[in-house]
Amino acid sequence: MLRFVGRSSQALHKRLYATIGIRREDKNCWERRVPLTPKHVRELIFKEDLKVIVQPSNTRCYSDYEFEESGAIIQEDLSEADAIFAVKEVPRELFIPDKTYVCFSHTIKAQPANMPMLDDILEKNVRLVDYERIVDDKGQRLVRFGPFAGYAGLIDTLHIVGERLLVEYGFSTQFINFGWSKNYPSLDICKDAIRTAGPNIRRYGFPPELFPMTFTITGSGSVSSGILELLTLFPHKKINRHELKELWDRKKNNQFTREENSLIYIMVAKAEDMVEPKDPSQSFDKQDYYTNPHNYGPSFHKNVLPYTRVLLNGMYWDYNFPRLISNQQAKELIKKDQFPLIAVGDISCDIKGSIEFLVKSTSISDPTYVYDIMSGQRHDNVVHGDGVAMLAVDHLPAEFPRSSSTYFGDALLPFVAPLAKSKYPSKYQDMMDELPPQLHKSIITANGKLTPPYKYIDTLRNQNEKQLELERPTHAERRVMILGSGYVVPPVVEYLLRNTDVINKVTIAGINMKSIKQSFVEYLDTFNRDTSKCDFVELDVTNETEYLQRLIRQHDLVISLVPAPLHPMIAKLCIKESTDMVTASYVSEEMKQLHREAEQAGIMILNEMGLDPGIDHLTVMNILSRERLDSNFDSLVSFKSYCGALPSPDHSNNALGYKFSWSPKGVLRAAGNDALFLYDSNKVQIPGKYLMMANKKLSQYPGFAFEMIPNRDSLKYIDYYGIDSSHLKTFMRGTLRFPQFCLMFRMFAVLELTSEELIGDMVKDHKEVAWKDLILAQLPSAGDGSEQGVVENLLQVYMDSLPEPSGDDGYLSSLVNQARESAEQDVSTFIRCMKDMGLWEEKVDKNLKVIDALCAVLEDRLSYGPREKDMIFMLHEFEIKQRSGHIRKITASLCVYGNDLTSATSLTVGLPVAIASVMTLRGQIKNKGLVGPNEKVLYENVLKELEKEGVVIVEQVL
């Protein structure tokens, strides 16, 4: 008979005048439920004269064949349907205009994840009906899967508790015998498993260490009823909060019997167990609480949580009410050793809602994770590890798909025909005449607008977007790890913490974190940043690679601010863990070789996003890309770029005209890099040992006594910037310094004060060594020992160190000639400056390497003091030939001073890194592999954001 109905259904439908569609669920493979079963479909066809179209599906708990046998038409196209029914949300692009859709839309709390879907619904003039809002006069939901969420949530939580007690705590209990709900063929078999475990619990009890085995249930709806229905199949005792505390008091005194330890203890928490009036003189009033929740504060963390081993959360919560438990409350209990919580089964699945440390939802495939509340570390897909095991599956009834669908469809059935037969589009008020009042009140949108009962969604949506603790969709709850603890890190963290819509946690990992954590917190407190979102982890990047890899695995983005030689190793680990990486450093050859691996891993490694390199490239690319769009543009003929991190002029009064904000050894080594550039159509190469004599005065800014030193290989940036080199005459990049810096560093090299040798090996036959002795040891003779004799001999050594002028290299030859002319004065200045720094008569440890001794002095005497400020200065000079032959000159400059909180260097290095990191998390940077600041999306957006931060590039056309 059924087969006959299926075959004759096409002819049968010709007399039907209303059509419904049942869409295929596609949110995930485990969503196998249906809003209406084949039995319901048959009733709608033969009793209500409806036509039913069902989209085909191979994963649905009822087969296409079963629906077809019930009289439905199986086809993909639902456009004929007057009303389309689903369980979960519909993908935005699949809404058919002017149709009625019925589903759990998850929009009534203005949930951010579904606001784009709501926008599409309004745009397409869809009438949206939400099952959650089909309620009776008392507000009780009439169409729900409720108890099945409770059933599945409890069974899954029991499985987690059993495994965690065994693996993490070493206790075998009857709970270990429970599997996941999805593995039980039916609910009845689950109940049988509980009934089997019950007698064993009563007979053998729990290990004494686990007394009392307490379960706390929140919520008073069908979810908690489902939990309670199964939980009470165990040997149990229901208790209130006072009895709950008494049990733990007896545990402390070891005053419990074996019989008492052969029960589970169940507390159903009521509102008065969770909150208390803020005014101590007032008593709890339930009606007043729901009317004026702002007059009440949380008490669950005091009255219940310290005595709960398993928490089953089924309560409804919104932002007007106190949380059940906050992160801070949990941390305080952990510190007091009053936090016995083994697992949380959060059936409500409200991310960062009533339970703040529920940081993500889970799935039937991967139902659990362990969250360490103190550190913020999350361990996915496991039940062991430090923290609390969390279950947060947002579609638990799907674990019992056939049973829950039957239960749900029975409740929905009376509303289907009236909705399908009602006219739409039509006025909202007119729908009242065609629909039951429960249905009419459940219409969220109609005629391209929110209906009157739901206009609050717009207001709530706007409010939610402004709240820092806004519930965010899981994909936006990102974790960022910063490697390093230097001066650049604080402004990076501060900027990241402003972007809580994409960043949920920032981990700072480095050495000596305990000693510097407080200064970090004080800095962030100055900006009113939420420091609870920061974790401080002790990590030696060089020697703890396994731990480093584990940390990388737990984060969505790594910002590496450690020394550049470590970046390739970190990048390789990021590639293994498919984690994006951002750094401010130059791209080394070793890093370049990782491009293809990173690309294949689907990750981005973004380099050179600091100041220099970083802001310099961004500025150049922005100007060149703009100029090339000018129809008069012909070619770039000259480009000069200079940048320097210096003390502000009022704090430059020392022998070097310089102060150290990072390792002096790094500065000394950088002073020996080769330089390659183009000058007046000639390639100029400066060997590293002569770099410090290649300084030239810059006259563009008379107020600053700048000197410029060529900076590394400038020529590689010609292609990087996309410049046609055929017309290019000059292309150079340089570093800015104040006078005496180059002179002093030049002399350090001549006198081998940057040597890796031990001082005792360079100055022999001395019981004690002064700096003067170390210098004299490098001279052929000190003459008569007078200062003049030292000067004369040092002058000779210095002159011998200069290269012979070459007619082939006019640039270097002119510098050599200049150095020869000023040699005597330079040597005298050097000796005076050494004395000024105390590096003459002062004793030095013979057992130190020369470079280490020098660096120790420089760091001690030329570091920034508490009130001393630095300065960043950058200058780009472009000469552009126009088609008319005219040379267009453009300068772009940047000048930033440090302040009492932050140095200019840390700001200008840290902000570009932080901005680019946020852009990465927002998905704005699409390219994979090695990426740099020459990407259009970066130079267009990062500079705009920097300007908002007060880092402003000033352009002039001369």
Buried (B, 14 or more C-beta within 10 A) or exposed (E): EEEEBBEEBEEBBEEBEBBBBBBBBBBBEBBBBBBBBBBBBBBBBEEBBBBBBBBEBEEBBBBBEBBBBBBBBBEEEBEEBBBBBBBBBBEBEEBBEEBBBBBBBBBBBBBBBBBEBBEBBBEBBBBBBBBBBBBEEEEEBBBBBBBBBBBBBBBBBBBBBBBBBBBBEEBEBBBBBBBBBBEBEEBEEBBEBBEEBBEBBEEEBBBEEBBBBBBBBBBBBBBBBBBBBBBEBBBBEEBEBEBBBBBBEBBEEEEBEEEBBBBBBBBBBEBBBBBBBEEEEEEBBEEBBEEEBEBBEBBBBEBBBBBBBBBBBBBBBEBEBBBBBBBEBBBEBBEEEBBBBBBBBBBBBBBBBBBBBBBBBBBBEEBBBBBBBEBBBBBEEBBBBEBBBBBBBBBBBBBBBBBBBBBBBBBBBEBBBBBBBBEBEBEBEEBEEBBBEBBBBBBBBBBEEBBEBBEEBEEBBEEBEEEEBBBBBBEBBBBBBBBBBBBBBBBBBBBBBBBBBBBBBBBBBBBEBEEBBEEBBEBBEEBEBBBEBBBBBEBEBEEBBEBBBBBBBBBBBBBBBBBBEBBBBBBBBBBEBEBBBBBBBBBBEEBEEBBEBBBEBEBBBBBBBBBBBBBBBBBBBBBBBEBEEEEEBBBBBBBBBBBBBBBBBEBBEBBBBBBBBBBBBEBBEBBBBBBBBBBEEEEBBBEBBBBBBBBBEBEEEEEBBBBBBBBBBBBEBBEBBEBEEEEBBBBBBBBBBBBBBBBBBBBBBBBBBBBEEBBEEBBEEEEEBBBBBBBBBBBEEBBEEEEEBBBBBBBBBBBEBBBEBEEEBBBBBEBBEEBEEEBBEBBBBBBEBBBEBEBBEEEBBBEBBBBBBBBBBBBEBBEBEEEBBBBBBBBBBBBBBBEEEEBBEBBBBBBBBBEEBBBBBBBBBBBBBBBBBBBBBEEEBEEBBBBBBBBEBBBBBBBEBBEEBEBBBEBEEE
